Amino acid sequence: MPTVLTSVEIERKYDVDMEVARPELADVPGVTAVSPLERYRLEATYYDTADLRLRAARVTLRHRTGGRDGGWHLKLPSGSDREEVTVQAPAGTVPEALQALVRVWVRHAELLPVAGLTTERAVQRLLDDGGKPLVEVADDDVTAVRLADGQELRWREWEAELLTGDRALLDSVQERLLAAGASRSRSGSKVGRVLPDPSAADPESLWWAKPRGHRSQPTAAAVVHAHLSEQVGELQSRDPQARRDLPDAVHKMRVATRRLRSALATFRPLLDRERTDPLRDELRWLAGVLGQVRDAEVMHARLLRLVAAEPPELVLGKVAEHISTAMRRQHGEAHARLLRELDSDRYLRLLDALDGLVATPPFRNRAQGPAPRVLARAMHRTWRRLDRVMAEADRCPPGPTQQERLHEVRKDAKRARYAAEALVPVFEDPARRFAKVMEELQESLGDLQDSVTTREALRALGARGHLAGENGFTYGRLHALEQARAESTSEQWSLQRAGVSARKLRRWFEGKG
């Protein structure tokens, strides 16, 4: 199997006329010397689907020869930067490791060569006083061919890539390049200049976003669509990270899945439920698969914290070691299942359905009403659901039954939080404050639910240790401490309830403010 290398690419591109001279960079603040000029001829073939799905997702996949880093390169969006995954493999067939990372966009379509680029590159590196390279500046003369129709383009651009310096140095280099006659590039990638952008929406397809009559307020549909689009994009962008089990990737993909499901529930009066209810079911399934991996991560860290907090004389045996062995095995099995499901037809059908949700959202006519009025009603319905569940918890005495009710409160508080966060573009600070209170309630009651699952894990670990002839004292002690912590959280519920129910928090959607 070829070696896969990953790095974060922090670079800026600049348009520049052919006759502009390269500026002197040796005296940029923080730079001590400049390396000799090196010249390369780079030949690259870019791959995409026939309908340019990677282009629409700001993803580039190429095979390149020449220079220091020939081979396959996959560039994925990472905030304002890009993550680059490199595989050393022959040209021709896209390596399976890279096919897996773009499957979330490509699905069953075929990856084809779509553009060819030849770049005559002149490179200099800016060095510190120890000779360490800080920034690489490339002067590129590019000739490109769009393979679908043979159209040829030629242009010149400069690139400044951060190597080991800081962004302040990159800012200083940019000032020098702009002063020399360059301008920030209109395209985030070379191939982006060559291929059309298939993500541009047809204005006539956005009928549901147009205010009726002379109203200037955005429609409820426009706000909801923006939120759904954002979360679908977030889910898809986290897929390649979750496949590689990068830190926090599974968690963020799961959150996007839950936000989507929550939005389809909160705004269901605005949507055709024949289309959205099946989607909610499939999103529940995906969240469950992701949850098995995430829960193992969280439980591992929580159990190790509990052991570390204990006096050494009360930790009998290799407790931390046994916990790590068991949790790593559980995590590995859960992640292996996740990979199988992410390659399944069921998951790919869900992705197709989510794309359809964004491309042709099934809004009902009432969604074309003004956002403040329509969405306040949706938020009010969400609050009433939470308030009803909280009242049920109030009627239960402290104990297991109340703890079950409080788990339901936590889930509905999370839905209310997600709904309020989706409405921040319309209601701003009042929605933010409400969401913050819901988040605090969710986290507090989350500790209660975490305690339940932690006790289950400790009981299983203790039983396994006992059967292996080990001392189970520490597991039993930690179980008792977790039970006491859960009872304490339950007893504090009445104090939390008063703060959550403050009327001033709800005026923005109850029409009181």
C-alpha positions in Angstrom: 0.0 0.0 0.0 1.5 3.4 -0.9 2.5 5.8 1.8 -0.1 8.6 2.5 1.2 11.9 3.8 -0.9 14.7 5.2 -0.1 18.4 5.8 -1.9 21.7 6.1 -1.2 24.0 3.2 -1.2 27.7 4.1 -0.7 29.7 0.9 -1.9 32.8 -0.9 -2.2 33.2 -4.6 -1.8 36.4 -6.6 -2.5 37.5 -10.2 0.3 39.3 -11.9 1.0 40.5 -15.4 3.6 38.8 -17.5 5.9 41.9 -17.6 6.0 42.6 -13.8 9.4 42.0 -12.2 9.8 39.8 -9.1 10.4 42.0 -6.0 13.4 41.8 -3.7 12.4 39.8 -0.6 15.6 39.4 1.3 14.9 42.5 3.4 11.3 41.5 4.5 11.2 41.9 8.3 12.0 38.5 9.9 13.9 37.2 6.8 17.7 36.9 6.9 18.5 35.5 3.5 16.9 34.2 0.3 17.8 30.8 -1.3 19.1 30.7 -4.9 16.4 30.7 -7.5 15.3 27.2 -8.6 13.4 26.4 -11.8 11.0 23.5 -12.4 8.7 22.3 -15.1 5.6 20.8 -13.6 3.1 18.7 -15.6 -0.2 18.0 -13.8 -3.4 16.2 -14.8 -6.5 17.1 -12.7 -9.3 14.6 -12.1 -13.0 15.1 -11.4 -16.4 13.7 -12.3 -18.0 14.7 -15.6 -20.3 17.1 -13.7 -17.3 18.5 -11.7 -18.4 17.6 -8.2 -15.0 18.1 -6.7 -14.8 21.6 -8.3 -18.1 22.4 -6.7 -16.8 21.3 -3.3 -13.5 23.3 -3.6 -11.6 20.0 -3.7 -8.7 19.4 -6.1 -7.3 16.0 -7.1 -4.3 15.8 -9.4 -1.3 13.7 -10.5 1.9 15.8 -11.0 5.4 15.3 -12.2 8.4 17.6 -11.7 9.6 19.5 -8.7 10.2 18.1 -5.2 6.7 16.6 -4.6 5.6 14.6 -7.6 2.8 12.1 -7.2 -0.9 12.3 -6.4 -2.2 15.3 -4.4 -5.6 15.8 -2.9 -6.4 19.2 -1.5 -9.4 19.5 0.9 -10.8 22.7 2.3 -9.8 23.4 5.9 -11.2 26.7 7.0 -9.4 29.4 5.1 -6.5 27.0 4.5 -6.3 23.7 2.7 -5.3 20.2 3.8 -3.1 18.4 1.4 -3.0 14.6 1.2 -0.1 13.1 -0.9 0.3 9.6 -2.2 3.3 8.3 -4.1 1.8 6.1 -6.8 2.0 5.8 -10.6 -0.2 8.0 -12.8 -3.3 6.6 -14.4 -5.6 5.1 -11.7 -6.5 7.2 -8.7 -5.2 5.4 -5.6 -7.9 3.8 -3.5 -6.8 5.8 -0.5 -7.7 9.0 -2.3 -10.8 7.6 -3.9 -12.1 6.8 -0.4 -11.5 10.4 0.8 -13.5 11.9 -2.1 -16.3 9.3 -2.1 -18.5 11.6 -0.1 -18.7 13.8 -3.3 -17.9 11.4 -6.1 -20.1 8.5 -4.9 -20.8 6.1 -7.8 -19.5 8.5 -10.5 -16.3 7.9 -12.4 -13.2 10.0 -11.8 -11.9 11.3 -15.2 -9.1 13.6 -16.4 -10.6 17.0 -16.8 -7.7 19.4 -17.2 -4.0 19.4 -18.0 -1.6 22.1 -16.7 2.0 22.9 -17.5 3.7 25.2 -15.1 7.2 26.8 -15.6 8.0 27.6 -12.0 10.8 29.8 -10.4 11.0 29.3 -6.7 12.8 31.1 -3.9 12.7 30.3 -0.2 12.9 33.0 2.5 15.3 31.9 5.3 15.9 32.8 9.0 19.3 33.3 10.5 19.8 29.6 10.9 19.0 28.8 7.3 15.6 27.4 8.1 13.0 28.0 5.3 10.1 30.2 6.4 8.2 31.0 3.3 8.3 29.7 -0.3 7.5 32.1 -3.0 6.8 30.7 -6.5 6.6 32.6 -9.8 4.4 30.5 -12.1 3.9 30.8 -15.9 0.9 28.5 -16.4 -0.5 26.9 -19.6 -3.8 25.0 -19.1 -6.0 22.9 -21.3 -9.6 22.1 -20.5 -9.9 18.5 -21.8 -13.7 18.6 -22.4 -13.4 21.1 -25.3 -9.7 21.7 -25.8 -9.8 25.3 -24.7 -6.4 26.6 -23.7 -5.5 29.4 -21.3 -2.3 31.0 -20.2 -1.6 33.2 -17.2 1.0 34.1 -14.6 0.6 34.0 -10.9 2.6 34.2 -7.7 2.2 31.9 -4.7 3.5 32.5 -1.2 3.3 29.4 1.0 4.0 29.4 4.7 6.5 26.7 5.7 7.7 27.3 9.3 7.1 31.0 9.7 4.0 32.7 11.2 1.1 34.4 9.4 2.5 37.8 10.3 5.5 37.0 8.1 3.1 35.9 5.3 1.3 39.3 5.7 4.7 41.1 5.2 5.5 39.1 2.1 2.0 39.8 0.8 2.6 43.6 1.2 5.7 43.3 -0.8 4.1 41.3 -3.6 1.1 43.7 -3.8 3.4 46.7 -3.9 5.3 45.1 -6.9 2.1 45.0 -8.9 0.3 41.8 -8.0 -3.3 41.4 -6.8 -5.0 38.7 -4.7 -6.1 35.9 -7.0 -9.8 35.5 -7.9 -9.4 31.7 -7.8 -8.4 29.5 -4.9 -6.7 27.0 -7.2 -5.1 26.9 -10.6 -7.6 24.4 -12.0 -10.4 26.7 -10.7 -9.4 29.1 -13.5 -9.9 26.4 -16.1 -13.1 24.7 -15.1 -16.6 26.3 -14.8 -18.1 26.5 -11.3 -21.1 24.1 -11.2 -22.2 25.3 -7.8 -23.7 28.6 -9.0 -27.5 28.5 -8.5 -30.0 29.4 -11.1 -31.9 32.4 -9.6 -35.2 31.1 -11.0 -34.8 28.0 -8.9 -34.9 30.1 -5.7 -38.5 31.1 -6.0 -39.1 30.3 -2.3 -36.5 32.8 -1.2 -38.1 35.8 -2.9 -40.2 38.1 -0.5 -43.7 38.5 -1.6 -45.0 41.9 -2.8 -42.8 44.8 -1.7 -41.5 43.1 1.5 -37.8 43.5 2.1 -37.5 40.9 4.9 -35.9 37.6 4.0 -38.3 34.7 3.8 -38.4 31.9 6.4 -37.4 29.6 3.6 -34.3 31.5 2.8 -33.1 31.4 6.4 -33.9 27.7 6.8 -32.3 26.8 3.5 -29.1 28.7 4.4 -28.9 26.7 7.6 -29.6 23.3 5.9 -27.0 24.1 3.2 -24.4 25.0 5.8 -24.9 21.8 7.8 -24.9 19.5 4.7 -21.6 21.1 3.7 -20.2 20.6 7.2 -21.2 17.0 7.2 -19.6 16.3 3.9 -16.4 18.2 4.6 -15.9 16.2 7.8 -16.3 12.8 6.1 -12.6 12.6 4.9 -11.4 13.5 8.4 -13.7 11.0 10.1 -12.5 8.3 7.8 -8.9 9.0 9.0 -10.1 9.4 12.6 -8.5 12.8 12.9 -9.0 14.6 16.3 -12.6 15.8 16.9 -13.6 14.9 13.3 -16.2 12.2 14.2 -17.6 14.6 16.9 -18.1 17.4 14.4 -19.6 15.2 11.8 -22.0 13.8 14.3 -22.9 17.4 15.4 -23.7 18.4 11.8 -25.8 15.2 11.5 -27.7 16.1 14.6 -28.2 19.7 13.6 -29.7 18.6 10.3 -32.1 16.2 12.0 -33.0 18.9 14.6 -33.7 21.5 11.9 -36.0 19.1 10.0 -37.9 18.6 13.2 -38.0 22.2 14.3 -39.1 23.5 10.8 -41.2 20.6 9.7 -44.4 22.7 9.4 -42.6 24.5 6.6 -41.5 21.4 4.8 -43.1 18.5 2.9 -42.7 15.7 5.5 -43.1 13.0 2.9 -39.5 14.0 1.8 -38.1 15.1 5.2 -39.3 12.4 7.6 -37.4 9.6 5.9 -34.4 11.8 5.9 -34.7 12.3 9.7 -34.7 8.5 10.1 -31.6 8.1 8.0 -29.8 10.9 9.9 -30.7 9.2 13.2 -29.0 6.0 11.8 -25.9 7.9 10.8 -25.7 9.8 14.1 -25.9 6.4 15.9 -23.0 5.0 13.8 -20.9 8.1 14.5 -22.0 8.0 18.1 -20.4 4.6 18.8 -17.0 6.0 17.8 -17.5 9.2 19.7 -18.8 7.6 22.8 -15.7 5.3 23.0 -13.5 8.4 22.7 -15.4 10.3 25.4 -15.6 7.3 27.8 -11.9 6.6 27.4 -10.9 10.1 28.4 -13.5 10.3 31.2 -12.4 7.0 32.8 -8.8 8.0 32.7 -9.6 11.3 34.4 -11.5 9.5 37.1 -8.5 7.2 37.8 -6.0 10.0 37.7 -8.0 11.9 40.3 -7.9 9.1 42.8 -5.2 8.8 45.5 -2.6 6.3 44.3 -3.2 4.0 47.3 -6.8 3.5 46.2 -5.9 2.4 42.6 -5.3 -1.3 43.0 -3.8 -3.0 40.0 -3.2 -1.7 36.4 -6.6 0.0 36.2 -5.6 2.7 33.7 -3.9 0.2 31.5 -6.9 -2.1 31.4 -9.2 0.8 30.7 -7.1 1.9 27.8 -6.9 -1.6 26.3 -10.7 -2.1 26.5 -11.6 1.4 25.2 -9.1 1.3 22.3 -10.5 -2.1 21.3 -14.1 -0.7 21.5 -13.0 2.4 19.6 -11.3 0.4 16.9 -14.3 -1.9 16.3 -16.6 1.2 16.2 -14.4 3.0 13.7 -14.1 -0.1 11.5 -17.9 -0.3 11.4 -18.0 3.5 10.6 -15.7 3.0 7.6 -18.0 0.1 6.3 -21.1 2.3 6.6 -19.4 5.3 5.0 -18.8 3.1 1.9 -22.3 1.6 2.0 -25.0 2.3 -0.6 -27.2 3.4 2.3 -24.9 6.2 3.2 -24.4 7.3 -0.4 -28.2 7.4 -0.9 -28.5 9.6 2.2 -25.9 11.9 0.6 -27.9 12.1 -2.6 -31.0 12.9 -0.6 -29.3 15.6 1.3 -28.0 17.1 -2.0 -31.6 17.0 -3.2 -32.8 18.7 0.0 -30.5 21.6 -0.7 -31.0 21.8 -4.5 -34.8 21.5 -4.5 -35.9 22.1 -0.9 -39.5 20.9 -0.3 -40.9 24.1 1.2 -44.6 24.6 1.7 -46.1 27.9 0.8 -46.1 29.1 4.4 -42.3 29.1 4.3 -42.4 32.1 2.0 -43.7 34.2 4.8 -41.4 36.8 6.5 -38.7 35.1 8.5 -39.2 36.9 11.9 -42.9 36.0 12.2 -42.8 32.5 10.8 -39.6 31.4 12.5 -40.6 32.8 15.9 -43.6 30.5 15.8 -41.3 27.5 15.0 -39.1 28.5 18.0 -42.2 28.8 20.2 -43.3 25.3 19.4 -39.8 24.0 20.2 -39.9 25.8 23.6 -43.3 24.4 24.4 -42.1 20.9 23.8 -39.1 21.5 26.1 -41.3 23.1 28.8 -43.6 20.2 28.8 -40.8 17.7 29.3 -39.3 19.8 32.1 -42.7 19.9 33.8 -42.7 16.0 33.7 -39.3 16.0 35.3 -40.5 18.4 38.0 -43.2 16.0 39.0 -40.8 13.2 39.6 -39.0 12.8 43.0 -35.2 12.6 42.8 -34.1 9.1 41.7 -33.8 6.9 38.6 -37.2 7.9 37.1 -36.4 11.6 37.3 -33.0 10.9 35.8 -34.6 9.3 32.8 -36.9 12.3 32.4 -33.9 14.7 32.7 -32.2 12.8 29.9 -35.2 13.7 27.7 -34.9 17.3 28.9 -31.3 17.3 27.8 -32.2 16.1 24.3 -35.0 18.7 23.9 -32.7 21.5 25.3 -30.2 20.5 22.6 -32.9 20.8 20.0 -33.9 24.2 21.3 -30.2 25.3 21.3 -29.7 24.2 17.7 -32.9 26.0 16.7 -31.9 29.2 18.3 -28.5 29.1 16.8 -30.0 28.6 13.3 -32.1 31.7 13.9 -29.2 34.0 15.0 -29.1 35.6 11.5 -32.6 36.9 12.1 -32.9 37.5 15.8 -29.2 38.1 16.7 -28.3 38.6 20.4 -31.6 37.4 21.9 -31.2 34.1 20.0 -27.6 33.9 21.1 -28.4 34.4 24.7 -31.2 31.8 24.6 -28.9 29.3 22.9 -26.2 29.9 25.5 -28.6 29.1 28.3 -29.8 25.9 26.5 -26.2 24.9 26.0 -25.4 25.3 29.7 -28.5 23.2 30.5 -27.5 20.6 28.0 -24.0 20.3 29.3 -25.1 20.1 32.9 -27.6 17.3 32.2 -25.1 15.7 29.9 -22.9 15.1 32.9 -25.8 13.2 34.4 -26.2 11.0 31.3 -22.4 10.5 31.1 -22.5 9.3 34.6 -25.1 6.6 33.7 -23.0 5.3 30.8 -19.8 5.6 32.9 -21.3 3.3 35.6 -22.3 0.8 32.9 -18.7 0.8 31.6 -17.2 0.5 35.1 -19.5 -2.4 36.0 -18.4 -4.2 32.8 -14.7 -3.5 33.4 -15.0 -4.7 37.0 -16.8 -7.9 36.0 -14.2 -8.6 33.4 -11.4 -8.0 35.9 -13.0 -10.2 38.5 -13.2 -13.1 36.1 -9.5 -12.6 35.3 -8.7 -12.8 39.0 -8.0 -9.1 39.4 -9.0 -6.8 42.4 -12.2 -4.9 41.5 -12.0 -2.5 44.4 -11.2 0.6 42.3 -13.9 0.0 39.8 -16.5 -0.3 42.5 -15.2 2.8 44.2 -15.4 4.8 41.0 -18.9 3.4 40.4 -20.0 4.7 43.8 -18.5 8.1 43.2 -20.3 8.4 39.8 -23.6 7.4 41.4 -23.2 10.1 44.1 -22.4 12.7 41.4 -25.5 11.8 39.4 -27.7 12.2 42.5 -26.1 15.6 43.2 -26.9 16.7 39.7 -30.4 15.6 40.0 -30.9 17.4 43.3 -29.7 20.7 41.6 -32.4 20.5 38.9 -34.9 22.8 40.6 -32.3 25.6 40.7 -31.5 25.2 37.0 -35.2 25.1 36.1 -35.8 28.6 37.4 -33.1 30.1 35.3 -34.0 28.3 32.1 -37.7 29.3 32.4 -37.0 33.1 32.9 -39.6 34.9 30.7 -37.0 37.5 29.5 -35.2 34.8 27.6 -38.2 34.1 25.5 -39.5 37.5 24.6 -37.8 37.4 21.2 -40.0 34.6 20.0 -43.1 35.1 22.2 -43.7 38.6 20.9 -43.1 40.3 24.3 -40.1 42.4 23.3 
